[in-house]
Amino acid sequence: MGTKGTKVVARNKKATHDYHIEETFEAGIVLTGTEIKSIRQGRVNLQDAYARVNQGEIYVVGMHISPFEQGNRYNVDPTRTRKLLMHKKEINKLIGQIKIKGLTLIPLDLHLRDGFAKLQLALGKGKKQYDKRASAAKRDSDRMIERKLKEQNR
């Protein structure tokens, strides 16, 4: 169909900042023709997107796919709710994790694999403000250590 391999189209950078990632899953997305053309152009935003379970099915809410410029009347609402495609066994596992542990489903990235759009979902637990500060401090200290080691090796 398309070129073989994986190409990341959009990434949710705030996801790892705001959540502790427990486990990741990959899901297909039900799209219209103009939406997939827009995705291939890289016109996607996952910033405020999240996934929810409704009657045993998973939907992604808030994912913005810009309208395709040549799409005219075939374009749909850019932020409409889109159904995700996963195996029933995986969906039941996610439902259990969400209800029992109180985790959240967050989209991490949208990528094209073998011509098909796939959404990488993660089960995450929200970070507190002090966790975010600790993560930033650790990242800064790691950078400082790397810089010092680089200077010593010259």
N, C-alpha and C positions, 0 to 999 in steps of 0.2 A: 504494500500500500504506500507507505511513506519511506523515508530513509530509516535504516535500522539504527538502534541505539537510543539513548536517553538524552533529552535536552530540557533543562530546567527553564521554565518560562517565567514563573513568579515565585518569590519566596516571602514568607511571613517572618520578618526579622524580629518582630515584637514577641512572637510566641515563646522563644527560648528565654527572653528577658522577663516575661510575666508569668511563666509556668515552669514547674519541674516536670520534665518529660519522663513518663513511665514506660510507654510502649508505643510503637508506631505501626500503622497499617496502610495499605494502599487500596484505593477504591477508584473505580471508573465513574464517569459522570454522564448523565443524560443531557445532551446538548442539541441545539438546533444547528443547521448548516452554517448560518452566518456567525454563530458563536464560536465554532471551531476555527473558522477562518480568522476571526479576530484574535483568538488564542495563539494561533500560529504566527501572527504578527507581534505577539508579546504584549497585547493591550489588556492586561489583567491586573487586578489589585486584590490582594488577600488581607489587607490591613485589618479590617473590622469583621472578618468572616469567622463564623463558628459553625459547628455541626450539631444537629439535634436529632433525637430519635422520636418518630411519630408512627404509632401503630405498626411496630416491627420493621419499619423502614428508616433509612438514614437520609437526611437532607442537609445540604449546606446552605446557610443563610448569610447574606451580606457580602457574598463574593461579587465583585464588580467586574463585568466583562464589557468593555466599551463596544458600542454598536459598530458593526462593520460598515465602512464608508460606502461601499457599492451595494449594500444590502437593501436599501430603500424600505419597502413595506414589509420585508421579511424579518427585519430586526425586531427583537423582543426587548422587554424591560431589562436594563443592564444589571439590576440587583435582584432579579427574581430568585425565588427559592428553587434550587436544583436538586434532583434526586441523585443519590450516590448508589453505585452498584457494588455489592459485596456478597459473599457467600452467607447463607443463613446462619451457619455455625459461627462465623466471625461476628455477625450482627448480634447474635444472642450473647456471645462473650462480652462484647462492648456494652450491651444493655446491663448485664450483671455488674460489670466494673463501675459503670456510671451510678447505678442505684446503691450498691453496697459500699463502695469506697468514696463516693461523692466526687468522682473525677469529671473532667470536662473534655469534650472532643474539640480539638483545635486543628485547623488545616496548617500544615507546615510549608508545603510547596505544591505547585502545580507544574507538572512536567509532561512532555510528550514522549511516549515510549512506543516505538514501532508504529508511529503515526496516530496513536490513540492518546487522548488526554487522560491523565491519571492524577488523582489528588492524594497526597500523602497526609494522612491524619495521625494525630498523636493523642494519647490519653495523658492528660496533664493535671497537676494539682497547682492551684494558684499560689504564687509566692507572696509573702508578706513584704512590707517595705524594707525591713531590716535584711531580708534575704536578698533583695535586689541590690542593696548597698554592699553586702558581703560579696556577692558575685562580681560586682564592679571592682571592688578592692582586690580580689584575687586575680582578676584579669589584668589589672594594672601592675600588680606585683610580678606576675608571670612575664609581662612585657619587659619590665625593668630587669629581671634576671636574664632574659634572652639577650637584651641589649648589652649587659655587662659581660656575658659569656662571649658574645660576638667581638667585643672590644679586646678581650683577653686573647682571643685566637688570632688576632692580626699580627 
